[in-house]
Amino acid sequence: MKSGYRLFLFLFAFYALVGAIYWWLGGEPLGVTAIFLSAGLALIIGYYFWFINRRTGGVLPEDNPEAMISDGAGELGFYSPHSWWPLPVGLAATAVGLSLIMGRYRDWETDRKSVV
């Protein structure tokens, strides 16, 4: 598990360095944003792996080549079986996606009618 968080923290440093160089050399804004967002995502995953590594003591059954399947059994965490949050979040994401599509289509129709 230790190699997991080190890998992602290395990726964070790499993406941050490449993003800074790309921004300094005058890269396009979308590319700079994408590289820095990649660095942020690598940092989030690296921090999560580091936190889990610290909490479990760094020893997982997956790291032991002689471990049995039953060594990984046990409580994995708490998962709420009756959460309503995915429904409104999914509906909001659908509304945002449809509004972007319909707004773009409306602009396209307006431009097409003005040409004819």
Secondary structure, 3 states (H helix, E strand, C coil): CHHHHHHHHHHHHHHHHHHHHHHHCCCCHHHHHHHHHHHHHHHHHHHHHHHHHHHHCCCCHHHCCCCCHHHHCCCCCCCCCCCCCHHHHHHHHHHHHHHHHHHHHHHHHHHHHHHC
